[in-house]
């Protein structure tokens, strides 16, 4: 299972590199109905391009 997670995060790094956000990005995982999914599957969001602040928005 660790190998699977390592592959997910390696893929996220590749996406960040291709999108030009390698200097600062985060990975978010949404899964299930409480995450507002309509098609249930595990997926990663690679977010970057601006600093996140709290509260978000």
C-alpha positions in Angstrom: 0.0 0.0 0.0 2.9 2.4 0.7 4.1 2.0 -2.9 0.6 3.0 -4.1 0.7 6.3 -2.0 4.3 6.9 -3.2 3.1 6.7 -6.8 0.2 9.1 -6.1 2.5 11.7 -4.6 5.1 11.2 -7.3 2.4 11.8 -10.0 1.3 15.0 -8.1 4.9 16.2 -8.2 5.0 15.6 -12.0 1.7 17.5 -12.5 3.0 20.4 -10.3 6.2 20.5 -12.4 4.2 20.5 -15.7 1.9 23.2 -14.4 4.8 25.4 -13.3 3.8 25.3 -9.6 6.6 23.1 -8.3 7.8 25.9 -5.9 4.7 25.6 -3.9 1.7 23.3 -4.1 -0.5 21.1 -2.0 -2.4 17.9 -2.5 -6.0 17.5 -1.5 -7.8 14.2 -1.4 -11.6 14.1 -1.7 -13.5 10.8 -1.3 -17.1 9.9 -0.6 -20.5 11.7 -0.3 -19.4 14.0 2.5 -16.7 15.4 0.1 -19.5 16.2 -2.4 -18.6 13.5 -4.9 -21.2 12.4 -7.4 -19.0 9.6 -8.8 -17.3 7.8 -5.9 -13.6 7.3 -6.5 -10.4 8.4 -4.8 -8.7 11.3 -6.6 -6.1 13.9 -5.9 -6.3 17.6 -6.5 -3.0 19.4 -7.0 -3.4 23.0 -6.0 -1.0 25.8 -6.4 -0.3 29.2 -7.9 -1.3 31.2 -4.8 -0.7 31.0 -1.1 -3.7 29.6 0.8 -4.9 31.7 3.7 -7.1 31.0 6.6 -10.0 31.3 6.5 -9.9 30.0 2.9 -11.2 32.1 0.0 
